[in-house]
Amino acid sequence: MDASMQAIGIRGGSGPAGALALEEAARPVPGPGELLVRVRAAGVNRPDILQREGHYPPPPGAPERLGLEVAGEVVVGAGRWAPGDRVCALLGGGGYAGFAVVDARHALPIPAGLDFVRAAALPETVFTVYSSVFMHGRLAAGETLLVHGATSGIGVAAIQMAKAAGARVIATSRGAEKAAAARRLGADIAIDSTAEDFGAAAMAAGGVDVALDMVGAPYLGATLDALNQDGRIVYIAAQGGGTLQLPLATLMRKRAVVTGSLLRPRSADEKAALAAEVERVVWPWIEAGRVRAVVDRTFPLAEAAAAHAWLESGRHEGKVVLLP
């Protein structure tokens, strides 16, 4: 077996999208309990951009290379997986390559009817939404979820998963076209935040019980105003600013909870438990067609720089996927 592969490196260690370049690299070697996967597709995510810029180093023990989710074929098996099995998987890093090493517990079978491209759009996104919205946010059937960034990879999954769970969804996005896309995905109310006060619109619609926010500081006041009693705000990013000025009187009056969640730094055991829950709860939704992987566009692995630039432009609706 050839011991080399093609992979994406970062010239200079960090930098703009143009710093990404294709290079020859040593093929990773799986350890006990790990799979070697031939990568057929790899999802591109905002944390990859942060890492490329030098702001989000991988946790101890994780590969230095970018790439948090892949789909492909098992080459070296472990656990319940045998060579030839088609899997998608959550990674600590290393997905932007021809081969990747995966904790066998963090791999899931590709849902029936999905190709590698759509399967690669699932793990990082679905794991993040399930842990943030349903575990930390405790969203229940009959409640209302407010989703900011409705047409991001996270947003499109959150809308569909909340609807599958029996919740109502209010979605915000920037622009009328993106608001229309959110409605097509199932949002009950879609708000163009550039043209309308989303807080007032959400309050007029009865308020929200859980808010999933990746914008941060600029949206805090309106989101908190729209929150119902005992409501929960879950932060998973802070693209608009990460320092909050929290009005404690409103927080106390509403008995609100403000919390946050990151996926990548969690322990392998925590991710394994989350993978089992995702397979139990979310995979049946996908196979029933209630939740679908939304892929905006694909790029060859050699064009990873263009893929990052496209994601950074904010014009995408759904996931961006690389094809090794």
Legacy VTK file of the C-alpha trace (Angstrom):
# vtk DataFile Version 3.0
C-alpha trace
ASCII
DATASET POLYDATA
POINTS 324 float
0.000 0.000 0.000
1.312 3.433 -0.945
2.312 5.242 2.246
1.642 8.729 0.880
-1.467 10.753 0.102
-2.535 14.187 -1.018
-3.622 16.599 1.687
-4.147 20.302 2.304
-1.506 22.205 4.207
-1.306 25.824 5.346
1.676 27.736 3.982
3.324 29.624 6.818
1.195 27.830 9.430
-1.675 30.324 9.219
-3.083 32.980 6.955
-5.831 33.887 4.480
-7.651 31.377 2.306
-4.861 31.586 -0.264
-2.461 30.019 2.236
-4.145 26.630 1.677
-2.226 24.418 -0.735
-2.220 20.801 -1.888
0.798 18.788 -0.777
2.089 15.237 -0.495
1.851 13.858 3.030
2.369 10.619 4.892
-0.725 8.475 5.167
-1.899 8.340 8.817
-1.663 5.050 10.699
-4.628 4.016 12.875
-4.059 2.955 16.451
-6.117 0.620 18.624
-9.833 1.339 18.287
-9.304 3.547 15.234
-10.327 3.275 11.594
-8.423 4.253 8.502
-10.952 5.798 6.115
-10.461 6.514 2.433
-11.938 10.013 2.276
-14.403 10.527 -0.560
-15.804 13.853 0.676
-14.953 16.255 3.514
-17.129 18.982 4.984
-15.862 22.563 5.302
-16.800 24.392 8.510
-16.303 27.768 10.169
-13.905 26.300 12.770
-11.635 25.324 9.863
-11.424 28.989 8.905
-10.633 29.997 12.474
-7.898 27.362 12.669
-6.446 28.448 9.325
-6.286 32.009 10.677
-4.466 30.831 13.803
-7.368 31.451 16.209
-8.532 27.889 16.919
-5.696 25.427 17.527
-6.574 21.732 17.589
-7.006 20.178 21.025
-4.157 18.056 22.439
-3.721 14.832 20.523
-5.808 15.905 17.517
-4.305 16.043 14.007
-2.925 19.425 12.990
-4.569 19.313 9.577
-7.935 20.921 8.887
-11.117 18.918 8.491
-13.685 17.927 11.119
-15.989 15.614 9.159
-15.643 13.128 6.331
-17.441 10.395 4.445
-15.751 7.471 2.798
-14.873 3.797 2.893
-13.214 1.920 5.734
-9.752 0.631 4.761
-8.652 -0.638 8.174
-11.506 -1.634 10.478
-12.048 -1.607 14.234
-14.999 -2.082 16.548
-18.138 -2.751 14.524
-16.570 -1.595 11.255
-14.990 -3.768 8.557
-13.041 -2.837 5.422
-15.386 -1.636 2.705
-18.022 -0.226 5.060
-19.375 3.165 4.012
-19.225 5.611 6.919
-19.386 9.270 7.792
-17.461 10.425 10.813
-16.637 13.220 13.217
-12.921 14.031 13.460
-10.694 16.071 15.712
-8.898 17.135 12.538
-7.279 15.716 9.416
-10.252 15.497 7.059
-8.751 17.592 4.234
-6.820 14.609 2.901
-7.082 11.412 0.925
-7.163 9.301 4.087
-8.118 10.019 7.699
-7.899 8.237 11.026
-11.183 8.035 12.939
-12.124 6.879 16.429
-14.347 3.899 15.555
-16.969 5.135 18.025
-17.272 8.467 16.189
-18.218 6.880 12.858
-21.803 6.300 11.758
-23.268 4.352 8.849
-24.149 6.508 5.858
-27.953 6.806 5.926
-29.792 4.900 3.229
-30.069 6.848 -0.017
-27.244 9.323 0.699
-24.089 9.643 -1.366
-20.676 10.508 0.059
-21.099 14.241 -0.609
-24.292 14.612 1.377
-23.081 12.245 4.087
-19.953 14.370 4.597
-22.195 17.361 5.321
-23.745 15.663 8.348
-21.428 14.822 11.280
-20.039 18.158 12.500
-23.328 19.911 11.823
-25.734 17.341 13.225
-23.599 16.606 16.297
-23.356 20.348 17.027
-27.086 20.972 16.647
-28.107 17.944 18.680
-25.758 18.755 21.566
-26.525 22.493 21.539
-30.262 22.593 20.846
-31.509 19.367 22.373
-29.006 18.646 25.160
-27.925 22.090 26.376
-31.000 23.969 25.128
-33.412 21.172 26.118
-35.751 21.991 23.210
-38.988 20.012 23.513
-41.942 19.371 21.237
-44.344 22.315 21.246
-41.637 24.863 22.096
-40.246 27.535 19.766
-36.651 27.639 18.554
-35.060 30.864 17.293
-32.235 30.141 14.838
-29.801 32.870 13.851
-27.842 32.329 10.633
-30.629 30.242 9.151
-28.918 29.317 5.873
-25.550 28.369 7.344
-24.721 24.682 7.556
-25.721 24.716 11.216
-28.848 26.748 10.526
-30.286 24.489 7.844
-29.804 21.456 10.092
-31.240 23.191 13.156
-34.421 24.214 11.335
-35.067 20.705 10.063
-34.147 18.894 13.278
-36.316 21.170 15.396
-39.266 20.628 13.071
-38.703 16.869 13.132
-38.834 17.022 16.933
-42.197 18.812 16.885
-40.999 22.345 17.651
-41.889 25.633 15.965
-39.029 27.526 14.295
-38.366 31.232 13.856
-35.311 31.816 11.663
-33.256 34.934 10.975
-30.931 35.566 8.071
-29.481 38.480 6.172
-31.422 39.130 2.973
-34.804 38.314 1.485
-33.467 35.410 -0.585
-32.035 33.695 2.462
-35.250 34.250 4.389
-37.111 32.566 1.538
-34.652 29.655 1.680
-35.297 29.281 5.412
-39.029 29.050 4.749
-38.421 26.353 2.143
-36.472 24.395 4.747
-39.500 24.455 7.046
-39.115 27.561 9.214
-42.542 28.710 10.399
-41.405 32.335 10.396
-38.370 33.606 8.463
-37.075 37.101 9.180
-34.718 39.199 7.068
-32.704 40.806 9.857
-31.460 43.553 7.515
-35.016 44.809 6.961
-36.931 43.909 10.119
-36.474 43.946 13.900
-36.248 40.222 14.565
-36.775 40.671 18.305
-40.054 42.520 17.850
-41.201 40.035 15.205
-40.399 37.080 17.456
-42.220 38.648 20.412
-45.250 39.359 18.206
-45.232 35.675 17.247
-45.411 34.563 20.883
-41.745 34.596 21.862
-39.131 31.848 21.853
-38.078 29.171 24.306
-34.625 28.361 22.939
-32.294 30.491 20.810
-29.337 29.078 18.881
-26.917 31.933 18.277
-23.681 32.035 16.302
-23.647 35.855 15.923
-22.947 36.888 19.502
-22.948 40.332 21.077
-24.958 42.335 18.506
-27.990 40.053 18.829
-28.047 39.539 22.592
-30.473 42.322 23.540
-33.165 41.489 20.993
-32.784 37.749 21.556
-33.143 38.114 25.313
-36.187 40.374 24.867
-37.818 37.707 22.678
-37.136 34.948 25.197
-40.080 33.481 27.102
-39.975 32.684 30.804
-37.369 30.011 31.559
-35.950 30.445 28.068
-32.464 29.355 27.036
-29.870 30.987 24.778
-27.120 28.685 23.499
-24.009 30.213 21.905
-21.948 28.137 19.495
-19.962 30.986 17.886
-19.498 34.731 18.140
-18.978 35.929 14.592
-20.253 39.417 15.412
-18.481 39.843 18.753
-17.699 37.688 21.747
-18.055 40.030 24.726
-21.575 40.356 26.126
-23.068 43.126 28.233
-25.733 41.117 29.990
-28.783 42.953 31.434
-29.099 41.018 34.659
-32.490 42.434 35.578
-34.003 40.980 32.403
-32.123 37.717 32.901
-33.445 37.334 36.451
-36.978 38.397 35.611
-37.211 35.818 32.840
-35.296 33.140 34.773
-33.274 32.838 31.568
-30.254 30.634 30.997
-27.353 31.797 28.835
-24.949 29.029 27.976
-22.557 27.911 25.283
-21.245 24.805 23.639
-18.183 23.704 21.656
-17.894 20.269 20.105
-14.256 19.826 19.168
-12.655 20.074 22.657
-14.906 17.375 24.147
-13.382 14.102 25.220
-13.472 11.049 22.964
-15.877 9.360 25.377
-18.258 12.349 25.296
-18.229 12.354 21.496
-18.857 8.601 21.462
-21.924 9.018 23.669
-23.139 11.861 21.459
-22.626 9.758 18.326
-24.778 7.010 19.806
-27.569 9.495 20.569
-27.372 11.029 17.097
-27.646 7.597 15.513
-30.595 6.713 17.755
-32.551 9.963 17.344
-31.442 11.822 14.216
-30.561 9.029 11.790
-34.205 7.829 11.629
-35.260 11.410 10.797
-32.762 11.461 7.927
-33.773 8.060 6.594
-37.448 9.092 6.752
-36.695 12.240 4.734
-37.591 14.611 7.574
-34.030 15.952 7.769
-31.887 16.210 4.653
-28.301 17.183 4.055
-28.208 20.502 2.192
-25.052 20.980 0.140
-24.509 24.395 -1.427
-21.579 23.420 -3.649
-18.546 21.166 -3.916
-14.889 21.905 -4.702
-11.999 19.592 -5.590
-9.579 19.145 -2.700
-6.955 21.097 -4.640
-9.335 24.097 -4.578
-9.696 24.220 -0.796
-8.683 27.895 -0.883
-11.659 28.688 -3.131
-13.941 26.668 -0.858
-12.832 28.703 2.169
-13.250 31.966 0.285
-16.778 30.964 -0.720
-17.715 30.060 2.858
-16.251 33.328 4.125
-18.316 35.277 1.589
-21.496 34.237 3.413
-23.355 33.622 0.159
-23.784 29.896 0.682
-27.018 28.140 1.594
-26.051 24.940 3.337
-22.735 23.111 3.434
-19.575 23.368 1.355
-17.859 20.039 0.642
-14.390 19.107 -0.635
-13.798 16.146 -2.965
-10.352 14.492 -2.559
LINES 1 325
324 0 1 2 3 4 5 6 7 8 9 10 11 12 13 14 15 16 17 18 19 20 21 22 23 24 25 26 27 28 29 30 31 32 33 34 35 36 37 38 39 40 41 42 43 44 45 46 47 48 49 50 51 52 53 54 55 56 57 58 59 60 61 62 63 64 65 66 67 68 69 70 71 72 73 74 75 76 77 78 79 80 81 82 83 84 85 86 87 88 89 90 91 92 93 94 95 96 97 98 99 100 101 102 103 104 105 106 107 108 109 110 111 112 113 114 115 116 117 118 119 120 121 122 123 124 125 126 127 128 129 130 131 132 133 134 135 136 137 138 139 140 141 142 143 144 145 146 147 148 149 150 151 152 153 154 155 156 157 158 159 160 161 162 163 164 165 166 167 168 169 170 171 172 173 174 175 176 177 178 179 180 181 182 183 184 185 186 187 188 189 190 191 192 193 194 195 196 197 198 199 200 201 202 203 204 205 206 207 208 209 210 211 212 213 214 215 216 217 218 219 220 221 222 223 224 225 226 227 228 229 230 231 232 233 234 235 236 237 238 239 240 241 242 243 244 245 246 247 248 249 250 251 252 253 254 255 256 257 258 259 260 261 262 263 264 265 266 267 268 269 270 271 272 273 274 275 276 277 278 279 280 281 282 283 284 285 286 287 288 289 290 291 292 293 294 295 296 297 298 299 300 301 302 303 304 305 306 307 308 309 310 311 312 313 314 315 316 317 318 319 320 321 322 323
